[in-house]
Amino acid sequence: MEAVLDAVVRVIRREGVDAITTNRIAEAAGVSIGSLYQYFPDKQAIFAALHERHVEDVHRVIEGAMAEHGTSLEAFTRALVEGLADLHASEPELHELVTEHVPEGPLGFRRALRKSFERVTSSERALFVLPNVIEAVVHGVAQQPGPVEARLARDHAVEAALTCLASCENA
């Protein structure tokens, strides 16, 4: 299954999103189309599995930020936004493909962010504002065309999240 998921990434890097077909994925994974269909009945199932893998990556970033900076809301917010922005910028075409085909992804992402922030604040305003702002700016970073632009966008995302945090704390 991992070979198939990794093959999607390789096909996107080499040939672009439009080249994603089950036949092309199977070929890149080095498996027969029958083997692919044994695990994934269609492309949507592959996209759902890629989304699940992405969710696991997001949880690792959240847990890492919590473990390292869980005592400071500002440091936690900064580390979280930086880590998530970097994660989303690393494979932007893949992220866009998965987001397009797994529409519940952004909602789940906001829920996970809210649960994370509930561990460091009880402010209802912060619990509403931060997950929504972070979801928007982090996914926006993935849309940037190159590494320099993505780095700038990440820095702006951190700045936006910290500004919102300050606003929530001063309210």
N, C-alpha and C positions, 0 to 999 in steps of 0.2 A: 504494500500500500504506500509506503514512504517513497519507493522508487517512482511510482506513478505521480505522486504529489511533487516530488523534486523535478520530474520531467516537465511538468507544467511550467515551472520557473525557468528551466533551460529553454523551452520552446519560446516563451515570451521574450527572453533576453536575446535569442538568436534571430527570431522571425517575427516577433510582435504578437499582439493579442489576437489579431485576425487569423493567425495560423493554428489557433487552438481548436483541434478536432480530436475526437477520441482515437482515431487512427494515428494521428500525428503524435499524440501523447503516448500511446502504446509503443510506437516505434522508438521514440526518444527514451522511454523507460526500459526498452529492451525486453518487452513482454508481448505476448500475442494479444490481439484484440479480445479474444475469448477470455483470457486471464484478466484483462482489465475489467470486462463486464462481469466477471465473477465477483469482484469486489465493489464495483461502481456500476449501477445500472444505466447511468447516463452522465452527461457532463455536469448537470446540476448537482449530482451526488459528489462529484469530484470537487466542485466549488464549495459545497457544504463542508467537506473534509478539510479543504484548505482554510476555510473560515475557522473551523475548530482548532486547527493548528495555530492560526493567528491569535485566537482567543487565549490559547495556552501561553504564547509569547507575551501577550499583554499582561496576563496574570504574573508572569515572571518579573516583568518590569515593575508592576505595582508592588509585588512582595519585596523586591530588592529595594525600592524607594522607601517602603515602610520599615524594613529592617535597618536601613542605614540612617533614615531621617525622620522616623515616626514620632519623635518628641517635639519637633518644630514644624508647625503647619506651613510656614513659608519655605523652609528647606525641603520638606516633603513635596510641596507643590512644584517647586523648581525642578527637583530631581525627577518627579513623575512626568512633567511636561517634556523635559529634555529627553528622557528615555523613550517615551511614547512617540515623540516627533522623530527621533532617530529611527525607531522601529518602522514607522510608517513611510519614511523617506527612503528606506533601504531597498524596497521593491515596489515602487509606485504603480507600475502597470499591473502587477499582480494584485495589489491592494484595490485598485480601481475595479478590476475584473471581479474580484470577490464581492466587493461592496455592491456592485451593479446586480450581481446574481443572488446575493443573500441579503435582501433588503432589511431584515431585522437586525443586521450587524450593528449599525450605529446606536440603536436603542439599547441593545445588550451592552454595548461599550459604555454608554452613559450610566446604565445601572451598575456596572462594575465600578466605575469611577465613584459613584455616590456611595456605594458600600465601603470603598476604600477611605473616602473622606469621613464617613461616619466613625471611623476608628480614631480620627484625630480632631474632630470638631462636632459640636452639637448644634451649631448655628444653622437654622433652617435656610436662611438666606444663602449662606456659603454652600450648603448641600444642594441647593437649586442652581445657583449661578455657576459654580466651578465645574461640575460635570458637563453642563451644556457648553460653556465657553471652551473648555479643554477639548471636548469632542470636536467642536467646529474648527478650532485652530490646528489641532493635531492632524485632522484629516485634510485640512488646507495645505499643510506642509507637504503632504504626499503629492500634491498637484504641481509642485515647483519643478521647473525643467532641468535643473542641474544641481550638483553638490553645493556650489557657492550660494545659489538662490535658496536651496533647502536649508542651509546653515543659517542664512539671514532670516528666513521664515521661522525657523525653530527659535531663534533669539527673540523675534517679535511675538511668537506664541507664548514664550516664557514671560515676557514683559506684560502681555495682555492678561495672562492668568494671575500674575502677581498684582496687577492693578485692580483686577476684580476682587482678589483676596483682600487687599487693603480696603477697598470700598465696603466689602462685607463686614470687615472687622470694625470699621468706623461707623457703621449704621446702628 
